[in-house]
């Protein structure tokens, strides 16, 4: 460590946010300001209704430009929301962005405490931040070279869209698809809700533009089996797989990728990765609404594929040679499951989320049936109709106008699907559906049908191997999880790995393409300059104190972040800054105190603890 480290600043600026009442309703913000400005080293203490607003940021910028302060503490909401905001403001003032410390007095205080206790805790947290800020040193970001190359995993509509946008921005792209085909689930559809475009046309245009672009290499029958490196410089091992690993997509998808001549295994050098791994359709368990017990019970994806080859008999639908006079379509199969009501899967899990697209898909199919085959009756059994988004609600109105009959059921008493009993009225129908209809004040309605169609929801794709390999976060719904739904909606917590389409949540085709384009633009902006600047919060080794025990290397949580090297005949630890997580595991085990963390040194921690345990009144 250099001798200049940990010299205390006496010009700390403290800025405390009301957060529009989120904080000030429970914390006496002005009392906090009045007490904090008495702490040694605090030159300025100010409050603002919204520190993240332009006027709030201008307070910081003006004080820095006028030389009143040389360190900044912001007390507001979680740093994950606005840390970059305040660092940006400091940069605009011409100062080093790493002279900043954050105190979270919303999530850690006002949302969990009230009254005097909240104010007292807020004062302690701000005082601790001041203690650390006084010892902050200007740091420089870590600059690493970055490959202008992106790998897209998944050849569905989102993966194709991401590849197209990346190539348009001048980056080289490799697209990896496990199956022999491109297009994913969209290519299995006939027409797309709400306007009825041909799915094949959508896929054809996009796939063709990808396959014809020299900047894009498409590898089908391939999967990722090795992942190493760091943002801007990842090394991926890709292995060829058999057609049998493609989940049967070859039955439905018209476009083959380019995989001829691909070796059994190859290494791809890339700068960023876009996860466009898609989803899988919920598969009803045997007996769920009669599925598996009756051949006449099918899922909506299965029905859509059969419907594309439908025939007519005097205005009545004919599927696979069978006349379909009456259809029951049941919503929310495998979605919005409720603990204690619905049966858990083999792993003890439920799909408690709404799959979002099912209602529109069901109504679009119902409209097409009634409009093309008016001789076929359609019964729509739903819990709630959720046709969100532009032009989606018109599907419900259109279905009603086309003669679709609606029944509303409660999850506690779902519809029952049984075989028609011999001798019963309407026994010429193979199935009977019974539902207690909330639209008719709980009347039990029974109908004979030739076909039951289950609107199955979306489930996360089976990418557990990739999640474990790349250490990707997943949500409780098992989809890949973004850093923040508003501030970082397509970024994962692994730097340089982005999320696209239904890999992260149920989406419509339009939403999936928009998300894929956003991920592509983020990746392109990350790699566009050919180099990256990473936060400098990494370990550093004092060679004069290091005795080369290797304890730090064994404790390191990031493979390759620490290595032992020979210097002047002695073994010394060396940090590979681009790989370092800044976790501090090495600091804890070093017997000589030779390792510390930039921006989070032990001296800074000690200063924070001293401020927390001290009586604030005495310290002032």
N, C-alpha and C positions, 0 to 999 in steps of 0.2 A: 504494500500500500504506500502511496506517496505521502509525504509529510503534510501536504496541503489539505488532505482529507479531513472532514468533520470540523472545519472552522465554522463557528456559529454566525449566522446572519442576524442582524438586528433590524432588518427591514422586511418583516413578513406582513403581507396583506391578507386579511381574513374577510371572506365574503359569504354571508349567510343568507340562505334562500327561504322565503315564505312558502314557496311552492304552491301559490294560489290558495293557501289554507291547509293543504295536505300536511305541512309541517307546523305552521303558525297556529292552527286550531288547538294544538296540544303542547306546543313548546313556546315559551315566552321568548320569541326571537330577539326582541330588543334587550331583554335582560342578558341573554347570552352574549350579544354584541358588547354591551356595556362592561361585562365582566372579562370577556376575552381581550378587549383592547388594553387591559391593565397587565396582561402577561408580558414578562420581559421578552423583548424581541419583536413584539407586534407594533408595527408602525401605523397601520390603517386597519379599521374594522368597519365594514359596511353591510347593509342589508338591502334586499331587493325582492320584489314580489315574485319575479321569475329570473333567477340568475342565468339560466340558459338562453334567455331572450337576447336580442341585440342590445337593448339598453343595459342589461346586466353584464354582458360581456364587455361593453364599452367602459364600465367602471374599472375593470381589470386592466384593459388596454391603456386607459388614460393614466392610471397610477403608475404603470410600468414606464410609459413614455416620459412621464414627468420625473422619474427617478425616485419616487416616494418609496417604492418597494423593490425588492429583488428576489422575493420568494412569494408563492401564492398558495393559499389554502381556501378551498371552496367547500362549504358545508351545505349539502343539498340532498338530492336523491342518490340512488345507487350509482357508483362510478361507471358501471357497465353501460349506463344510459348516456352519460354526457362527459365522460373523461376525454374523449377525442374532441368534443366541443370546446372545452376549456383549454386543452393543449393547443388547439388551433387558434384560439383568441390570443394566447401568450405568444405564439409564433408571429401572428399579425402585428403584435406590438414590437417585434424585433428582438424578442428575448428567447432564451432556450426553453423549449416546451417541457423539459424535465425538471424544472424548478417548482413543480406543482404537486401538491398533496391534497387528497380528497377525504372529507369526513361525511359518512353516510348518516344523516340525522332524520331521514324519513323511514326507510325500511327498518333500521336498527333502533329508532327512537319513537317517532310520532305514531307509527303504525302498531306499536306494541306497548307503549306506555302513555300515561296521561298525567296532567297536572305538574306538581313540583318535581316528581320523579323523572318525568320526561325532560324537563328543563335542566335538571341536574346532570342527567346522563349526556344530554347534548353538549353541555359545557365541558364535560370530561373528554368526550370524543374530539371536540374541536381543539381543546388544549393539547391532547395527544398528537393531533395532526400538526399543530404549531411546533411541538417539540421535535418532531421528525423534520418538518420543513426547514427549521433553522440549520439543519445539518445536510440538507440536500446540496448536491454538486451538479453543475451543468454536465450533462452527458451527451454523447454523440450517438446517433443511430448506427446500427450495424449494417454495412453495405455489402450485399452479396450479388454476384452475377446471377441472372435469371434466364432460363431458356425460353425463347418465344415459341412455346409449344404446349399444347393442352391435350390431355387424354380424356375422352368422354366414355364413360362406362354405361352402356345400354343403348340399343339401337331402336328404341321406340320413337314415338312422335317427339318427345322432349329431347332425347339424345340427338335425333336428326336436326331439330331446330337449333340446338346449342352448337352443333358442328357447323351448320350453315352460317350462323352469326359470327362465330370465331373466324372462319375462313374469310368472311367479308371484311374483317378487321385486320387481315394480314398475318394471322397466326397459322402455323402448321397444326394439324389436328390428326389424331388417331382415334377412331371410334371402334370400341370393342363391343361385340354382341355375342352372347353365349349361344344363341340358336343359329340355325343356318339362314335366318331371314330377318328382314328389316320391317319396321312398322308397328311392332308390339301389338297391344290390345286394339288400337284403332284400326289396324288392318283386318281385324276379325269382324268389324262392324259392317253393316249395310249402308245405312244413312245415319247422319249425325243430328242430334237435337241441338237447338230447337227448329232450325230452318230446313233440315232435310238434305244437306249436301251429301254427295256420295263419299263415303270414307275412303274408298279406293282412289278417288281422284286426289284427295288431300295428301294421302301417303305417296301416291305416284309422283306428284309434282315435287314434293320435298325430297324424296329418296333419289329421284333422278338428278336433282341439282347437287346433292351430296356426292353421289357416285361419279359424276362427271367432273368434279372439282379436283384439280391436281394437288391442291393443298391438303386434301382430306384423304387419309388412308383408312379404309373400312376393313376390319378383321371380324368376320363371322366365325362361328364355331370356336370361339376363343374366350378365355376367362382369366381374370387377374389372380395370380397365385403368389406373388411376391411384391412387397412394398417397402422401399427404403429411401433414405434421403431426407430432405427438408424443402420447405417452400421455395420454389424457383428451380430446385434441382432434385427432383424425384427420379428414382430408378424403379421401374415396374417390370416384374416378370410376368409374361403372358404365356399361357399354355393352350394348345389346341385341345378341344373337347369333342366328344362324339355328338351326333345329331340327337341322340336320346336324351341329352341334357337340356334340350331346348323347350321342354314342357309342351311338346306337341304342336308348336306354332306352325310347323310346316303344313299342317292341314288347312290353314286359313290365310297365310300371308303370301302375297303374290311376288314379293321382291327378294331375290337372293342378294347377299352381300358379296364383297370381293375377298375371298379367302384362298383362292387357288395359289399354291406355291408357298403358303405360310409355313414356316418350320414348326416342328412340334413344340418348341419353346423359344422365345426371344425376349430381349430386354428393350424396353422403351425408355428413352431419356426424355423427361418431360418437365415442364415448369409448374403445372397446376392440373387438377383433376376435377371433372364434373361428374357427380354421381346422378345418373339418370336411369336408375335400376328399376323404376316402375313399381307396379303393384301386382297382386294376385287377387282373383275373384274369390269371395267367400264360398266355400263348398259346404252346403248344408249337411248336417249329420244325418245318418240313416233314421228315417221316421219323422224328421222335422218337416211339418206340413205334408207328410206323406212321401217325402223325397226318398228314393231308394226302395220304397215299398210299392209304389205305383208308377208304371212307365209313363203315365200321363202327367206326371209332375216334373217340370223341367225348370232350369234357371233361366233368367232373362237373357244372359249371353248366348245360351244354347238356343233359345227361341229366336233371337235375332238372326242367328246364322241360318236356321231353318226357314225363317220367314223370307229371306232373300231369294229362296227358290219356291215360294208359295204359288199355288195354282188356285183357280176359281171354279166353283160348281154352282152356277146360277146365283152368283153374288155371294157365295159362302166360301169361307177360307178352307183350303185343302192343304194339309201338311203331310208329307211322306205318304200320300195316298189316302189319308184319313180326313173325313169331313169334320171340320171344327165348327160346331154350331154355337158353342158357348165357352167363354174363357174367363177364368178368375185370375186376377193379377194381384199378388200380395206384396205390400211394401215392407221395408225395414227387416229383411231377412239377413241376419248377420251384422246388423248395425243397431246402434242405440240399445244395446243389451243392458239389462238391469240386474244387479246382484240380487240374488234371492228369488228371481223370477225366471231368468234364462239360465240354461245349462252351460256350464263352463266347458272349454275345450280340454283336450287331453293334458295340457300344461297348466290348467286351472285359471285360464284367462278369459275375459269377456271383451267384446268390441263395444265399448261404451260410447264411442264417438258416432256422429252422423256421417255417412259416406257422401252426402251432399249432392251427388249427381243422379242417384237412383230414381228420385221422384220424377225428374224431367225425362229420364230415359223410359220409365214406365209409361208416362203420359204420351210421350212421342210415339211409342209403339202402339198404344191404345188408339191414338188418333189415326195412325196409318191403317190399323185393322178395320176400324169403322168406316173410314173413307174409301178404302179399296174393296172391302168385303162387307157391305151393309147387312148381309144376311147372317153375320156372326155377332152374337151379343158379347159385350165386354163388361165384366164386373170388376170394379177397382176397389180393393180393400186396403185401407190405409190407417195409420196411426195419426199422422199429421202430413199435410202436403207442404213440402219445402221446395217450391220452384223458385229459388232465388235467382237474381241476375237479370240482365237485360233480355227482354222477350221471352223469358222462361214462364212467367205467370200466364202468358197468352196460351200456353199449352194446356193449362187447366181449363181455361175458358173454351178453348177449341174442343177439348175432349168432352166437356159438358154439352156443347152444342152438337157434337156428333152422336150423342146418345149413350155415352159411357155412363153406367150407373155406379154411384159411389156409396161406399159403406165405411163408417169409421169405427174402428175397434180399439179397445184399451189393451195395453201390454199385459195386464193381469189376466185377460181373457181373450187370447188370440183366436183367430179362425181355426176351425177343425176341418181336416180333409180326410174323408173316409170313402171306402168303396160303396157304390150304390147297393142297397139291399134288395134282394130279389122280392118282387111283389109290391115294392113301395112305389108310390106315385113318381113318375119321371124316371123309372128305372132304366130307360133307354140311354141315359147318360152313365158313363162308367164311374164318375166320381160325384160325391156330394160335398159341398162346402157349407158349413154352418158358421154364422157369425152373429154376435150380439151387437146390433147397429146403434151407435150413439146418435146418429142423425134422426132416428125414429124413436128416441127416448128409451133405448135399451131393448127394443123388440128383437127377438131371435129370428133371424132370416136364414132360410135354407134354399140352396140353389143347386141344380144339376149342371155339371160342366163336362166338356170333353177334354179340357186341358187346364192345368194350373201352372201359372208362371210365377216363379219366385224372384223378386227383385233383390238379388244378392249384392251386398256391399263390397267395398274395397278393403283388402287387408295388405299390410306391409309385405313387400317381397321378401323371400327367404334369402337374406344376404348376411346371415350371421357370421359367415367366414370372412367377409369383407369388413364387417364391423369390428371383429376381433383383431384382424390383421392391421387395420388402419386406425384402430382406437377411436371409432366414430361414436358420437353420442346418439342415443335413441330415446324417444319419448315413451310415456306409459302406453301409448297406442302402438308402439313398436316400429313406427316410421322413423326415418332419420330426422334428427332434430337440428333446427337452425339455432344460431346464437341468440337472436331476438326477432320476434315476428314482425316488428316494425322497423327497427333500426338496422338490423342485419338479417333480412329475411331469407337470403340464399347462401349465407356463409355458415360453414360448420365450425366447431371449435378447433379443428385441425387446420392450421394455416395453409392456404392454397388449395383446400378441398371445398368445393361448392356443391350445392344441392339443386336439382332441377326436377320439376314435374312431380308426379305421384310418388317419387321416392320419399318425399317428406310429408305428404298428406293427400287425402282424396281431392281430386281436382277435375274440372272439366277440361276438354281438349284445349280450349282457348287459354285457360289459366295455366295449364301445363306448358304450353308454348311460351306464354309471357314469362313464366318463371324460368324457363330454360334460356330465354333471351337475356333475362336479368343476370343469371349465373354466368353466361358467356361474356357479357359486357364487363362484369366484375373481374373475371379472369383476364380478359384482354387489358383492362386498365392496370391490373396488377403487374402484368408481364410486359406491357407495351414499351417501357423504357429500356428493357434489357437488363435491368438491375432492380434490386429491392432494398428498401431501408427498413430494417426491423428494429423494434424497441430494444434498448440496450440493457434491459433488466436481466442480466445473465451473470453467472458466476465469474469471478476473476481470482487468479492465483498469485500470491506474493511468492516469487521464486526464492527469496531470501529465507522464508519460513518453511517452505515445503521440504519435507524429508523423504518424499517418495514412497510412503507406506502403501499407497494404492487403495486405502480405505475408501476414498472418495469415488474411485472408479467402480468399485464393487457396490457402492450405495446408489450410484447414479440411476435415475429412473428413465432417462432418455438414452437409448443405445447410441453410442458413438459421440456423445456430448463431452465426455472426458476421456482422455487417453494419457498414457505414460510415455514420456519421451526422455532421451538421454541428452543432458546438457552439461558440458564440461565434466563428463565422467560420472555424473550423478543423475539418478532417475528423478524426474519432476512431472507433476501433473500439468496438463495443458487443456484448456477449454476450447472446444469447437463451438464458437459462439452461435452460429446459425442453428445448431441442433439443441442448444441448452434451453430447458424449460423455465429456468429461474425458480425452481421449486425449493432449493435450499437443502436438499437431502445431503449433499456433499459437505455443506457448512457444518451440519450437526455432527458429523463423524470425524472431521479432521482433528487429529490430536494436538496439532500445533497452532491451530487458528489461522492457517495459511490461506483459507478460502473465505471469501465474502461475496455478497450479492450487490451488484451495482443498483443503486436506488432503494435497496432494502438491507442496508448493512446492519450488523449487530449493534453498532453504536447508535444508529437511528432507532432501532427497536428499543434499546435501553432508554433512550430519551423519551419515547412514547410511554413506556411503562412508568418512568419517573413522574410524568405529568398526570397519569391516571391515578397513581397511588397518593400523589400529593394532595393536600388540602388546597383547593383553588384559591381560597381566601388568603391563605398564608403565602402562596406563591406570588400573589399580587402585592 
